[in-house]
Amino acid sequence: MSEATRMRIVPAGNNATVRVLMSHEMESGQRKDSAGKVIPAWHIQDVTVLLNGKSVMTAEWGTAVSKNPFWQFTLKGTKAGDKVAIQWKDSRGESRSDEATVGSI
């Protein structure tokens, strides 16, 4: 299992800026190892953002996303104490879910 997803949530009125750093190797399937064999593709495919348990955003990623992807977005209609969760699943079937709480201004 990969390292925890790091999240920072900065509230601003009824919105919150969410910054996410996901720990993942994100192999494209196009590189070769030192023996000349192709390194198999291994990347995050599906990402879901939940606000208080309700899905508010989904994304489908492919091989073009960099190693340890950084992602930033704004959530509208948030307040202090709301729970923001990031869930992802990769091409090997591994998955991870991490959660953070919106702080007060």
ABEGO torsion letter per residue (X at the ends): XBBBBBBBBBBBEABBBBBBBBBBAGBAGABBBAAGBBBBBBBBABBBBBBGGBBABBBBBBAABBBGBBBBBBBBGBBBGBBBBBBBBBAAGBBBBBBBBBBBX
